[in-house]
Amino acid sequence: MSNKFWLYFIFNFIIIGGCNLDKSETMMQTCERFESWIAMNANQLQGSLNEGASQELIQNTEKELKISFPQDFKDFYMIHNGQKNGTGGLIDMDELLSLEEIVEQWSVWHELLISGDFDGYTSEPSEGIKNNWWNDKWIPITHDGGGNHICMDLDPASGGRKGQIIQMWHDSEERELIATSFSEWIQNYVDGLETGAYRYSNDWGGIINKADADVTEN
């Protein structure tokens, strides 16, 4: 664990009492499981996760995006600030974005939104997701290199939950609900790694859904 995370933990829990111990332990355990699986099953990706982000960087990112991150997202990013750019797909062949990359990807969509590129377009979302083509409070947390993202939805529709995780396609109307929170999403993914739903693929250069890899490599 990075020194930055422990400083954050001590400051919040001991000094101001604002840290949920169980939640922090759970996120640390999830990250340890993730790191352990990579070491044992995808050592080509060892070292691809960044060190934790500083509290200052997290706060500056929130200001840039004009949002407040959920605590579970901050807990994770204080441990790992996404992954190093260009080091292979960690999330089913997607890159897990650093805070800096989150701002960069979000800015592309923001500029398209304010320029009117999405005027008149709507999506076909799962229940609890607004039918925008793009929403500035959809925060991209992964990128597949082709304009598609897994996003954290901070502006849900009625019946949704702030912080829910959704799939956003640049050329499809689908907006699918993946998980109700960041912690649920990352824990489910690590569970999938440990149960064999994903594997490292030399052909693809990253972690991929096992069923997809078996089809494309045979």
C-alpha positions as CSV (number, residue, x, y, z in Angstrom):
1,M,0.0,0.0,0.0
2,S,1.2,3.5,-0.8
3,N,2.3,5.9,2.0
4,K,-0.3,8.3,0.6
5,F,-3.1,5.9,1.4
6,W,-2.0,5.4,5.0
7,L,-1.7,9.2,5.6
8,Y,-5.2,9.6,4.2
9,F,-6.5,6.8,6.4
10,I,-4.9,8.2,9.6
11,F,-6.1,11.7,8.8
12,N,-9.7,10.7,8.2
13,F,-10.1,8.0,10.8
14,I,-8.0,9.3,13.8
15,I,-8.1,13.0,13.3
16,I,-11.5,13.8,11.9
17,G,-13.3,10.5,12.3
18,G,-14.6,10.5,8.8
19,C,-13.3,7.2,7.5
20,N,-15.4,4.0,7.7
21,L,-13.0,1.4,9.0
22,D,-14.9,-1.6,7.6
23,K,-15.2,0.0,4.1
24,S,-11.5,0.9,4.0
25,E,-10.5,-2.6,5.1
26,T,-12.8,-4.1,2.4
27,M,-11.3,-1.9,-0.3
28,M,-7.8,-2.7,0.8
29,Q,-8.6,-6.4,0.7
30,T,-10.1,-6.0,-2.7
31,C,-7.0,-4.3,-4.0
32,E,-4.7,-7.0,-2.4
33,R,-6.8,-9.7,-4.1
34,F,-6.5,-7.9,-7.4
35,E,-2.7,-7.5,-7.1
36,S,-2.3,-11.1,-6.0
37,W,-4.3,-12.4,-9.0
38,I,-2.2,-10.3,-11.4
39,A,1.1,-11.6,-9.8
40,M,0.0,-15.2,-10.1
41,N,-1.9,-15.1,-13.4
42,A,-0.8,-12.1,-15.4
43,N,2.7,-11.2,-14.4
44,Q,3.1,-9.3,-17.7
45,L,0.9,-6.7,-16.1
46,Q,2.7,-6.5,-12.7
47,G,3.6,-2.9,-12.0
48,S,0.9,-1.5,-14.3
49,L,-1.2,-0.2,-11.4
50,N,-0.2,3.3,-10.3
51,E,0.6,4.3,-6.8
52,G,-2.3,6.0,-4.9
53,A,-3.5,9.5,-5.7
54,S,-3.0,12.3,-3.2
55,Q,-6.0,13.8,-1.5
56,E,-5.0,17.1,-3.3
57,L,-5.2,15.4,-6.7
58,I,-8.6,13.9,-5.9
59,Q,-10.0,17.2,-4.8
60,N,-8.6,19.0,-7.8
61,T,-10.1,16.4,-10.1
62,E,-13.5,16.9,-8.4
63,K,-13.2,20.6,-9.0
64,E,-12.3,20.1,-12.6
65,L,-15.3,17.8,-13.2
66,K,-17.6,19.8,-10.9
67,I,-18.6,16.7,-9.0
68,S,-17.9,14.9,-5.7
69,F,-16.6,11.4,-5.9
70,P,-18.3,8.7,-3.8
71,Q,-16.2,7.6,-0.8
72,D,-15.6,4.1,-2.2
73,F,-14.1,5.5,-5.4
74,K,-11.8,7.7,-3.3
75,D,-10.9,4.8,-1.1
76,F,-9.7,2.8,-4.2
77,Y,-7.9,5.7,-5.9
78,M,-6.0,6.5,-2.7
79,I,-4.6,3.0,-3.1
80,H,-4.2,2.9,-6.9
81,N,-4.7,5.9,-9.2
82,G,-5.8,3.7,-12.1
83,Q,-3.1,2.2,-14.3
84,K,-0.1,3.4,-16.3
85,N,-1.1,4.4,-19.8
86,G,-0.4,1.8,-22.4
87,T,0.4,-1.1,-20.1
88,G,-2.3,-3.5,-21.3
89,G,-6.0,-4.0,-20.5
90,L,-6.6,-4.6,-16.8
91,I,-10.4,-4.5,-17.0
92,D,-11.6,-7.0,-19.6
93,M,-9.2,-5.4,-22.1
94,D,-10.1,-1.9,-21.0
95,E,-7.6,0.5,-19.4
96,L,-8.4,1.5,-15.8
97,L,-8.1,5.2,-16.1
98,S,-6.0,7.4,-13.8
99,L,-7.5,10.6,-12.5
100,E,-5.6,12.5,-15.1
101,E,-6.9,10.3,-17.9
102,I,-10.4,10.5,-16.5
103,V,-10.3,14.3,-16.9
104,E,-8.8,13.9,-20.4
105,Q,-11.5,11.5,-21.6
106,W,-14.3,13.4,-19.9
107,S,-13.2,16.6,-21.5
108,V,-13.5,15.1,-25.0
109,W,-17.2,14.2,-24.3
110,H,-17.8,17.6,-22.6
111,E,-16.6,19.5,-25.6
112,L,-18.8,17.5,-27.9
113,L,-21.8,18.0,-25.6
114,I,-21.5,21.8,-25.4
115,S,-20.8,22.1,-29.1
116,G,-24.3,20.5,-29.7
117,D,-23.1,17.3,-31.3
118,F,-25.6,15.3,-29.3
119,D,-28.6,17.6,-29.8
120,G,-31.6,15.5,-30.7
121,Y,-30.0,12.2,-29.8
122,T,-31.2,10.0,-26.9
123,S,-30.1,6.6,-25.7
124,E,-31.9,3.4,-24.7
125,P,-30.9,3.0,-21.1
126,S,-31.5,0.4,-18.4
127,E,-33.9,1.4,-15.6
128,G,-32.4,4.1,-13.4
129,I,-30.2,5.6,-16.1
130,K,-31.1,8.9,-17.9
131,N,-31.7,8.6,-21.6
132,N,-29.0,11.2,-22.6
133,W,-26.6,10.3,-25.3
134,W,-23.9,11.7,-23.0
135,N,-24.2,13.3,-19.6
136,D,-21.5,15.4,-18.0
137,K,-22.0,13.6,-14.7
138,W,-21.1,10.2,-16.3
139,I,-17.5,9.9,-15.3
140,P,-15.4,7.5,-17.5
141,I,-13.4,5.1,-15.4
142,T,-12.2,2.8,-18.2
143,H,-11.5,3.2,-21.9
144,D,-11.2,0.6,-24.6
145,G,-9.3,2.7,-27.1
146,G,-12.3,2.9,-29.4
147,G,-14.4,5.6,-27.7
148,N,-16.3,3.3,-25.3
149,H,-16.3,3.5,-21.5
150,I,-17.4,2.1,-18.3
151,C,-18.7,5.2,-16.4
152,M,-19.6,6.1,-12.9
153,D,-23.1,7.7,-13.1
154,L,-23.5,10.7,-10.7
155,D,-26.8,11.8,-12.2
156,P,-29.1,8.8,-12.2
157,A,-32.7,8.7,-13.2
158,S,-35.5,7.9,-10.8
159,G,-34.9,4.4,-9.5
160,G,-31.2,4.6,-10.0
161,R,-28.4,5.2,-7.4
162,K,-25.8,7.9,-7.5
163,G,-22.5,6.3,-8.1
164,Q,-23.9,3.4,-10.1
165,I,-21.7,1.9,-12.8
166,I,-22.9,1.9,-16.4
167,Q,-21.6,0.9,-19.9
168,M,-21.5,3.7,-22.4
169,W,-21.0,3.0,-26.1
170,H,-20.1,5.8,-28.5
171,D,-22.0,4.3,-31.5
172,S,-24.8,2.4,-29.8
173,E,-27.9,3.6,-27.9
174,E,-27.5,1.0,-25.1
175,R,-26.7,2.3,-21.7
176,E,-26.4,-0.8,-19.5
177,L,-26.4,-0.9,-15.7
178,I,-23.4,-2.9,-14.5
179,A,-23.3,-2.4,-10.8
180,T,-25.0,-0.2,-8.1
181,S,-21.6,1.2,-6.9
182,F,-17.9,1.4,-7.6
183,S,-17.1,-1.0,-4.7
184,E,-19.7,-3.5,-6.0
185,W,-18.3,-3.3,-9.5
186,I,-14.6,-3.7,-8.6
187,Q,-15.3,-6.5,-6.1
188,N,-17.4,-8.3,-8.7
189,Y,-14.6,-8.0,-11.2
190,V,-12.0,-9.4,-8.8
191,D,-14.4,-12.2,-7.9
192,G,-14.6,-13.0,-11.6
193,L,-10.8,-13.1,-11.9
194,E,-10.6,-15.5,-9.0
195,T,-13.3,-17.8,-10.2
196,G,-11.8,-18.1,-13.7
197,A,-14.2,-15.9,-15.7
198,Y,-11.2,-14.0,-17.0
199,R,-7.7,-14.8,-18.0
200,Y,-4.6,-13.2,-19.4
201,S,-4.2,-13.4,-23.2
202,N,-0.9,-13.1,-24.9
203,D,-2.7,-12.5,-28.2
204,W,-4.7,-9.6,-26.8
205,G,-2.0,-8.3,-24.4
206,G,-4.3,-8.0,-21.4
207,I,-7.0,-9.6,-19.2
208,I,-10.0,-10.7,-21.2
209,N,-13.2,-12.6,-20.6
210,K,-12.3,-16.3,-20.9
211,A,-15.2,-17.2,-23.2
212,D,-14.3,-14.3,-25.6
213,A,-10.6,-15.4,-25.6
214,D,-11.5,-19.0,-26.2
215,V,-13.6,-18.1,-29.2
216,T,-11.1,-15.6,-30.8
217,E,-8.0,-17.7,-30.2
218,N,-9.4,-20.9,-31.6
